[in-house]
Every structure is written in structure tokens, then in C-alpha cells.
Amino acid sequence: MRKNKTYIWALIEFTNGNKEWYCISRVLRQSILIEREHNRYWKKKMIGNYITVSTTEYVMNRAHLTVGKITKMSVSHHGTHKWNWTRNQFVTPEHLLDFRDAYNYLKHDYSWYNRFSIWIALNYWHNELLQKRIKQMKKQIGRSRWQINELKRRAKKRRY
């Protein structure tokens, strides 16, 4: 009797907002399955990371590549016979904050077109991350200002 293989699927969000399911590559799948055995929150570690994926079919071992954001993870006993496999390289949001290092890691040994495509997508995700950080900082500053004003108001009441 043949043992069923376990495949890991990821819902990838692209810079244009579209989402598609991709099967995780064999090498990365092995690492994730090991993590799955030791950590029941393994999905949370992968969701939010940025991964290199192909956007076209492979022709003569070449395809158009870009970087997408992992938004969901799923396990299945069915793989894919199409082109929708991820590559092995991914970066975390913390790593992406250092854009140059993240790009240097993801560009790999790809053609100039794929390097450019990866640079554009990575730049988009980097800017999105920075905008989120700025919003968080603004909220924190607003809370601090409110607390300071509240303390001033209380101090004024005590004087009278």
C-alpha cells in the first residue's frame, strides 16, 4: 500500500491584490513538516512572510517570477501538476525591513527580468511594511499625548 504524501499549500497575495493558491516547493515543504511536528503554531510562523513564486508556466526551465505574501496555509494529500509551485526563498517581515539584504537574498541567480520583477514586488511589500509601522507609531504617539493631556488635566484639578 502506498503512503500518501503530504503537500503544503499557501494562499499567496500579489501586489495587485489578487490571491492564488501555490504548492510549497519540496525542499521548503520538508522543513515546514519538521517544524509542524514540533510546533503546533507552525502556520503562524509562515503567514505574513514573503516568498518567491512563478507567475507563468515554465518554458525551457524558465518562468516569470515575483514575490508574494503568504496569507493562509493548508495541508493536503494532493499536489499540483501545474506551474503553481513556490520557490525555496522567502523572507520574514523583519528581514524585509532591511530591503537591500532581503533583495540580495531573493534575487538568487535569476535572469535580469526576474531580478527586476522581484525588486519591484519587494519594494512594494517593503513600503507597505513601513506604512504599517508608521501607522503603529502614530497610534502610539496619539496614546502618549492623550495620557500626557490626561495627567495635565488631573494636575490642574488638584491645584484648584
N, C-alpha and C positions, 0 to 999 in steps of 0.2 A: 504494500500500500504506500502510495506517495504522500510525503508530508507536505502540507500546504505552506507556501512561502508567505511571509508577512511583508506587506508593502505599506509604506507610509506616504500619505498624500497631504499636500499643503495647498491651501487656498491662497493664491498669490494676488496681491493688489498691485496694479501697474500705475504709473504716473498719471495716466489719463482717467483713472478711476475704475477701469474695467477690472474684473476679477476672474481668474481661471484656476482650475484645479491642476496641479502638477504632481507627478510622482517623484519622490525623493530619490536621488541617484543611489546606486548600490553602495558605494563607499560611505557616503554620509548616512545612509539607512542603517548600516551595521553599527555605526557609532551611536545613533539615536536609539536603536534597540537595546544596546548595552545600558545606556542612560535610563531607558524605560524600566529595566529590571531593578535598578537601584533607587529610582526616584519616581514616585507616583505623580509628581507635578512636572514631568518631563515636557509636556506640551507647553506649559507656561514659559519654559526656558527658550523655546524656539519661536513662539509667537512674538511678533514685533521685530524680528531680525530681518535683515535684507539679504537676498540670495540672488545669484546669477541664474537666469533661465533663458532658454531659447524661445524665440517668438515665431520661428518658421521651421519647416521641415529641414532635416539635414540633407544636403546635396554634396556629394564627394567629401563627407565628413566635416562640412561647414554649415553653420546656421547663423542667423542673426540673433544676437544676444542682448539682453538688457538686465536691469536689476529691479526686482520686485520685492514687496514687503509681505512677509508671511502673516496672514490674519487668522488662519484656522488650521488645525491639524486633525488628521483622521487616519485610522488603521484599517487595512483591508487585506483580503487574500487575493485580490486581483490587481495586477499591474496594468501597464498600458503598452500597446503595440504602436502607438503613435509617436510623435516627436516631443510630446509634453513631459520631458524629464528635466529635473533641475540639474545644475552643475554642482560641483562639490564645494565651491567657495561661498561663504556667507560671512557677514559682519554683524555685530551687535550694535544697538544704538549708541552705546558708549564708545565703541571703536569708531563709529561713523562721525562722531564729533571731531575727530582728527581726520579731516577729509583727505588730505594728501596720503596719509598712511593707509586708509581704507581703500582708496582708489588704487594705490600701488599694489595692494594685496589682490584686489579683484580683477585688475586688468590682465593678469596672468600673461600668457604668450599668445593672445588673440590677435586677429588682424586689426589694422588701423580703424576700420569701420566699427568693429565691435568695441574696441577701446573707447572710441568717441561716444558710441551709444551708451556704454557703461558709465562714462564720465557724466553725460547729460542726466541720466536717470539718478545716479548717485548724488549729483549736485542738487537735484530736485528734493530727494529724501533728506539730504543734509540741511537744506534750507527749511524744510518742514519741521525737522527736529529743533532747529534754532528758534523758529517761531513759537513752538510749543514751550520751549524753555523760557523765552521772553514773556509769554503769557503767564506762566507759573510765577516768574519773578515779579511781574506787575501785580498779581494777586497777593503775593506775599508782602509786597511794599504797601499795598492798599490796606491789608490787615494790620500791619505795623502802624501805619498812620492812624487808623481807626483806634487802635489801642492807646496810642500816644494822646490823641484828642480826648479819649475817654478818661485817661488819667488826669489830663489838664482840667477837664470839666469837674471831676471829683475833687481835685485840689482846690478849685475855685469855690466850690460849695462849702468846703470845710473852713475857708477863710471867713465867710460871712456868717 
